[in-house]
Amino acid sequence: MHMEIINRVIEEYEQQYNIIFDKVPLSKIRDECEFWKNDWVETFKRQLRRIRKGEGVPAHDKENGMQITDPLVKNKYMRMCFKQQTNGSYYIYYFKLDNR
């Protein structure tokens, strides 16, 4: 069930909002979503909305991109790193679920 929802969300954001996912984080997103509940999906969508709005802080990584971090459950967080491209799209190159 979650895989269908995630795939719809990814397709929507790729087509309508010009968000591009690298293969590695896309694979991680699809792998992880099977083990989480609706709060995972809502957090994922919230992060995509925040990226679209241009929110985020410097990622301080070799890509020199931006990052969005949101709490997921009591002791976990979801992090996505992205770069805005010259054509106005957003390229998501990193995804991680981790402990606080």
Buried (B, 14 or more C-beta within 10 A) or exposed (E): EBEEBBEEBBEEBBEEEBBBBBEEBBEBBBEBBEEBEEEBBEBBBEBBEBBBEEEBEEBEEEBEBBBBBBEBBEEBBBBBBBBBEEEEBBBBBBBBBEEE
